């Protein structure tokens, strides 16, 4: 058993010492069986939320009504401990209207989404697998626990989660599970955009990205996701090649460019992405257009900066739009720039204002842009005397044109 479980074993032992059952459940067990890196470690128990709080001195109530208490072992180590339960109706297609606490582990596992996530493990590493999750992992198949349509009627996000797991794990989708998604795909409209975006992020970063994209189209689920309804052909084209990218902004840039999104900002706002990501992706799309029109100019490299230029280059390569310029060539071009940012310029705004003897205005930003361009193309040296003379000449021309 991975050493990450050691702290959790302490919790399980304490629960057992107080007369309760307790097991590791969910993703940590699945990832252990698959020899993947383990994320959060969750524990399921026969103890009620009140009993959990009585046993452990430091707890946080994050959802006692649904059976979940966070147990704090110290300021760094915490575990979600959830009471065995069965779920009632899901009228909002997200959460059960009510839950019933039970004393049976199998009843608790029965309510979970996929067989690979419905596996429990004892503190000694013994596996409890009533729904064949280990066999599905071995066969690399995503299958729901019980009737697929029932699971999706309960929580429609599970349809997108299934396809996200396909992307992350390069698994296939069991036939009845796929057919249920085709039948129930419109239910995803009941799910909040924020929850869909979390799953889409994970789908886009998956090594089996192309499988996920193909299934979004084949299942019809894409039609009910923000901005994708009319993008069947582009989604299939995106699925045709390796589009893997590590950064969030690069992933969404690849998606926007591949889908030929006209209003990038509006599209990303529909997905309720953070403003910083929207800004970066919008700039990336603009830079892509300029590179295709002009190539990598000195000014374009300067405006983008090293990190963003490399990200744009990555997107261009992933989309098969720019194979003429290598990453090494971009690094060399940026390194050879006379200035890398405004901070490199030896005179500042106060110097310019003293020379102009006038208040700040729109003229100031225009002057700075022209100065940057002149420095980049070495029309003037980055020396105080030379730049002051250049500023005087620029101001004279500006006054004449006004």
MODASUL-V60462 format. One record per run of one state. SS is the DSSP state (h for helix, s for strand, l for the rest). FROM is the first residue (numbers start at 0). LEN is the number of residues. If there is no record, write none. Layout:
# MODASUL-V60462
SS/FROM/LEN ; SS/FROM/LEN
This chain:
# MODASUL-V60462
l/0/2 ; h/2/15 ; l/17/4 ; s/21/4 ; l/25/1 ; h/26/7 ; l/33/8 ; s/41/4 ; l/45/3 ; h/48/7 ; l/55/3 ; s/58/5 ; h/63/3 ; l/66/1 ; s/67/5 ; l/72/5 ; s/77/6 ; l/83/1 ; s/84/3 ; l/87/11 ; s/98/3 ; l/101/3 ; h/104/6 ; l/110/3 ; s/113/1 ; h/114/3 ; l/117/2 ; s/119/2 ; l/121/5 ; s/126/2 ; l/128/4 ; h/132/7 ; l/139/1 ; s/140/2 ; l/142/1 ; s/143/1 ; l/144/3 ; h/147/7 ; l/154/2 ; h/156/13 ; l/169/2 ; s/171/2 ; l/173/1 ; h/174/16 ; l/190/2 ; h/192/12 ; l/204/4 ; h/208/11 ; l/219/1 ; h/220/4 ; l/224/7 ; h/231/7 ; l/238/9 ; h/247/11 ; l/258/5 ; h/263/7 ; l/270/4 ; h/274/20 ; l/294/3 ; h/297/21 ; l/318/8 ; h/326/9 ; l/335/6 ; h/341/3 ; l/344/4 ; h/348/8 ; l/356/5 ; h/361/15 ; l/376/7 ; h/383/18 ; l/401/1
